[in-house]
Amino acid sequence: KIANFSDFHALCDKFISEFAPFSSEINTTAKFIYTSLFFEYIKNFKSEDIAKNTIFYGALGSGKTRKIKEILKNKKVPQDKFSYISLHKNYEYGDFIDGFVGDKFTNGEFKQICKNAINDPQNDYFLVIDNINCGKFDEVFGESAELLDTRYDPQNPFSLIRTKNSHIIDKFDEAKKAEFSVVVEGGKSYFAVPKNLYILCATNGKNEGISPSNAKAFNWVKIGCNYGTIENFLNEQKIKNSAACVAVCRNLNDFIGKDGRLGNEIGHGIFMRLADFQNNSQITQDGLNSFFAEVLEPILECCYLTKNLDTASGKQLSAIKDIFKF
């Protein structure tokens, strides 16, 4: 909306006067400092704009799903404009695209939100998929994954795709054909992914169920362990040796990060629970040991045992425990 520098100057002046970051009585030097900080903020401001296909990945307990929920909250997305699902090993193509449940044909979650979005182009829609590492990503998306990069355009025939059930839907009457198709073209049923649909995913582990061809369709955003968040939280809890605790957490993550079998560091959301193991506003080595036994070890055991490393897991967990010391 800014056409020239005069407009920019006027809008900044209006913003600063309404925001009132300083009183009118302060001297010119202080006002200059405040104004410089304001421009520094503008220069470094990061928009909440996100890619249409985004996967948040990284540390276990780092707030990836929380980040997605914050995006929806900040954008004030109403409940009827988003769908939230969590993948697991029993989630199948029919749950996501379409298929028969008994003798009844139904639309899956992805197909239904695609239909809703394509019929309401003035509004943005969001599909949130949690724990994509726990399901069969490629199998669930099926042929529809081919359209993640090619959003629906009436002028582009390659933005439509026939699914494995399209030939079944073709035989339905016109009303049912419209109900079970994202787009009907020339009397045939097609799947399409509309431009106003955001697909936001979260994953904890290695994504072995995602092929490279599908992975490239997504913008991957890494969410790591925020050690500053841990220290700030422990300080708020009046923990005297918070900095030393954070150093131990960092050492543990550095150690397990070198083990390709685990594939994850531990996130700040988990380490913040250290506050529950304080003694007289301090976390002792006994407190660290209890935290490891009650919080970290069950998580790490799951990570290793699911990798079929039963024989090696005992030694590896012992080595990790030795790292978790002051």
C-alpha positions in Angstrom: 0.0 0.0 0.0 3.1 2.3 0.2 3.8 4.0 -3.1 6.7 6.3 -2.1 8.9 7.4 0.8 6.5 10.2 1.9 3.8 7.6 2.4 6.2 5.4 4.4 7.3 8.3 6.6 3.7 9.3 7.3 2.6 5.7 8.2 5.7 5.2 10.4 5.0 8.5 12.2 1.4 7.6 12.7 2.3 4.1 14.0 4.9 5.5 16.5 2.5 8.2 17.7 -0.3 5.7 18.3 2.0 3.0 19.7 3.7 5.6 21.9 6.9 3.7 22.8 8.2 6.8 24.5 6.7 9.8 26.2 6.8 13.2 24.5 9.0 14.6 27.3 12.1 12.5 26.5 15.1 14.0 24.9 16.0 13.8 21.2 18.8 11.2 21.8 16.5 8.8 23.5 13.8 9.3 20.9 16.5 8.5 18.2 17.4 5.3 20.0 13.7 4.2 20.3 13.1 5.0 16.6 16.2 3.1 15.6 15.0 0.1 17.5 11.7 0.4 15.8 13.3 0.2 12.4 15.5 -2.7 13.5 12.3 -4.5 14.5 10.7 -3.8 11.1 13.8 -5.0 9.2 13.9 -8.3 11.1 10.2 -8.9 11.4 9.2 -12.4 10.3 5.8 -12.8 8.7 3.5 -15.7 9.7 3.2 -16.5 6.0 4.0 -20.2 5.4 4.3 -22.4 2.4 1.2 -24.2 1.2 2.9 -27.6 2.0 5.0 -27.4 5.2 6.5 -30.1 7.4 7.7 -29.1 10.9 10.3 -31.5 12.0 13.0 -31.9 14.6 13.4 -32.5 18.3 11.0 -34.6 20.3 9.1 -32.2 22.6 10.1 -29.0 20.8 6.6 -27.7 20.2 6.1 -28.6 16.5 2.3 -29.2 16.9 2.0 -26.3 19.2 3.6 -24.1 16.5 0.9 -25.2 14.0 -1.8 -24.5 16.5 -0.4 -21.0 17.1 -0.5 -20.4 13.4 -4.2 -21.3 13.2 -4.9 -19.2 16.3 -3.0 -16.2 15.0 -4.8 -16.5 11.7 -8.1 -16.8 13.5 -9.0 -19.9 11.5 -12.6 -21.1 12.4 -13.1 -24.7 13.2 -15.0 -25.4 10.1 -12.1 -24.3 8.0 -9.5 -26.8 9.2 -9.2 -30.6 9.8 -6.8 -32.1 12.3 -5.7 -35.8 12.0 -2.9 -37.9 13.5 -1.4 -40.6 11.3 -0.8 -44.1 12.7 0.0 -47.5 11.2 -3.7 -48.4 10.7 -4.5 -45.1 8.9 -5.2 -46.1 5.3 -6.0 -44.7 1.8 -9.7 -45.0 2.4 -9.5 -42.9 5.5 -7.7 -40.2 3.7 -8.9 -40.2 0.1 -12.0 -42.4 -0.3 -13.3 -45.9 -0.3 -16.0 -48.3 0.8 -16.9 -48.8 4.5 -18.9 -51.9 4.3 -21.2 -51.3 1.4 -21.2 -47.5 1.8 -18.8 -45.3 -0.2 -17.3 -42.4 1.8 -15.0 -39.5 1.3 -11.8 -39.4 3.4 -10.5 -36.4 5.4 -8.2 -35.0 2.7 -10.6 -35.4 -0.1 -13.4 -33.8 1.9 -11.4 -30.7 2.8 -10.2 -30.4 -0.8 -13.9 -30.3 -1.8 -14.8 -27.8 0.9 -11.9 -25.5 -0.1 -12.5 -25.7 -3.9 -16.1 -24.7 -3.4 -15.1 -21.8 -1.1 -12.2 -20.0 -2.9 -12.6 -16.8 -0.9 -11.4 -18.5 2.3 -8.2 -20.4 3.3 -8.5 -24.0 4.6 -6.0 -26.0 6.6 -5.3 -29.7 6.9 -3.1 -30.5 9.9 -1.4 -33.9 9.9 0.4 -34.8 13.1 2.9 -37.7 13.5 3.4 -38.3 9.8 6.4 -40.5 10.8 3.9 -43.0 12.4 1.9 -43.7 9.3 2.3 -44.8 5.7 2.5 -41.4 4.2 3.0 -42.3 0.6 0.3 -45.0 0.7 -2.2 -42.7 2.4 -1.8 -39.9 0.0 -1.7 -42.3 -3.0 -1.8 -40.6 -6.4 -3.0 -37.3 -4.9 0.5 -36.5 -3.8 1.3 -35.8 -7.5 -0.8 -32.7 -7.2 0.8 -31.1 -4.1 3.0 -29.0 -6.4 0.3 -28.6 -9.0 -2.7 -26.9 -7.4 -6.0 -26.7 -9.2 -6.2 -24.5 -12.3 -9.2 -24.8 -14.7 -6.8 -24.0 -17.5 -4.3 -26.8 -16.6 -5.5 -30.4 -17.3 -2.5 -31.7 -15.4 -3.9 -30.2 -12.1 -6.5 -33.0 -12.2 -5.8 -36.6 -11.5 -7.9 -39.8 -11.7 -7.7 -41.9 -8.5 -8.1 -45.6 -8.2 -11.8 -45.2 -7.4 -12.6 -42.7 -10.1 -14.0 -45.4 -12.4 -16.4 -46.4 -9.6 -17.6 -42.8 -9.0 -18.1 -42.3 -12.8 -21.0 -44.9 -12.5 -22.8 -43.0 -9.8 -25.8 -40.7 -10.6 -25.0 -37.0 -11.2 -25.7 -35.9 -7.6 -23.6 -38.7 -6.0 -20.9 -38.1 -8.6 -20.6 -34.5 -7.5 -20.7 -35.5 -3.9 -17.7 -37.9 -4.3 -15.6 -35.9 -6.8 -13.5 -32.9 -6.1 -14.0 -31.9 -9.7 -16.3 -33.3 -12.4 -15.1 -32.7 -15.9 -16.7 -34.2 -19.0 -18.9 -36.4 -16.9 -15.8 -38.0 -15.2 -14.6 -37.8 -11.6 -11.3 -36.2 -10.8 -9.2 -35.3 -7.7 -7.7 -31.9 -7.3 -5.9 -30.0 -4.6 -7.1 -26.4 -4.4 -4.8 -23.3 -4.1 -6.5 -22.1 -0.9 -5.6 -25.3 1.1 -2.6 -25.4 3.4 -1.2 -28.8 4.4 0.8 -28.5 7.7 2.5 -31.5 9.1 4.5 -32.4 12.2 7.0 -35.3 12.5 9.3 -36.5 15.3 11.4 -39.2 13.8 13.0 -40.3 10.5 10.5 -40.2 7.8 11.0 -43.5 6.1 7.5 -43.6 4.8 8.0 -40.5 2.6 9.6 -40.9 -0.8 12.0 -38.3 -2.1 9.5 -37.4 -4.8 6.9 -36.5 -2.2 9.3 -35.0 0.3 10.4 -32.4 -2.3 6.8 -31.0 -2.5 7.1 -29.7 1.1 8.9 -26.9 2.8 10.8 -28.5 5.7 11.0 -26.3 8.8 13.3 -27.5 11.6 12.2 -26.9 15.2 15.2 -27.6 17.5 15.7 -27.7 21.2 15.6 -24.1 22.5 18.1 -24.0 25.3 17.2 -20.4 26.1 13.6 -21.4 26.8 14.8 -24.1 29.2 17.0 -21.7 31.1 14.4 -19.0 31.3 11.8 -21.5 32.6 14.2 -22.8 35.3 15.0 -19.3 36.3 11.3 -18.5 36.7 11.1 -21.6 38.9 14.0 -20.1 41.1 16.4 -22.9 40.2 19.8 -21.6 41.2 21.9 -23.7 38.9 19.8 -23.4 35.8 22.8 -22.6 33.5 24.6 -25.8 34.6 21.4 -27.8 34.0 21.1 -26.4 30.5 24.8 -27.3 29.8 24.0 -31.0 30.8 21.0 -31.0 28.5 23.1 -29.7 25.6 25.7 -32.3 26.1 23.1 -35.1 26.1 21.7 -33.8 22.8 25.1 -33.4 21.2 25.9 -37.1 22.2 22.7 -38.7 20.9 22.7 -36.4 17.8 25.8 -38.3 16.7 23.9 -41.6 16.9 22.1 -42.0 13.5 19.9 -44.8 15.0 18.0 -42.4 17.2 17.5 -39.6 14.7 16.2 -37.1 17.3 17.4 -34.8 19.9 15.3 -34.1 23.0 13.3 -30.9 22.9 13.0 -28.1 25.5 9.4 -29.2 26.4 10.8 -32.4 27.9 13.8 -30.8 29.6 11.6 -28.2 31.2 10.2 -30.9 33.4 13.6 -30.9 35.3 12.0 -28.2 37.5 9.9 -31.0 39.1 13.1 -32.6 40.4 14.5 -29.7 42.3 15.7 -29.8 45.9 15.9 -26.5 47.8 15.8 -24.5 44.6 18.6 -26.5 43.1 18.9 -29.6 40.9 21.4 -32.1 42.2 23.0 -35.1 40.5 20.4 -37.2 42.3 17.7 -35.0 40.7 19.3 -35.5 37.3 19.4 -39.3 37.9 15.7 -39.4 38.9 14.8 -37.3 35.8 16.7 -39.6 33.5 15.1 -42.7 35.0 11.5 -41.4 35.1 11.4 -39.2 32.0 14.2 -39.7 29.6 14.9 -43.4 29.8 11.3 -44.5 28.8 11.5 -42.2 25.8 14.9 -43.4 24.7 14.0 -47.0 25.2 11.1 -46.6 22.9 13.3 -45.0 20.3 15.9 -47.7 20.4 13.6 -50.7 20.8 11.5 -49.6 17.8 14.7 -49.7 15.7 15.2 -53.4 16.7 18.3 -52.6 18.7 17.4 -54.7 21.8 20.9 -56.1 22.3 22.6 -52.8 21.9 20.1 -50.5 23.7 21.2 -51.4 27.2 24.8 -50.3 26.5 23.8 -47.2 24.6 21.3 -46.0 27.3 24.1 -46.5 29.9 26.4 -44.4 27.8 23.8 -41.7 27.5 23.2 -41.7 31.2 26.9 -41.3 31.8 26.7 -38.1 29.7 23.8 -36.7 31.7 26.0 -35.5 34.6 27.3 -32.2 36.0 
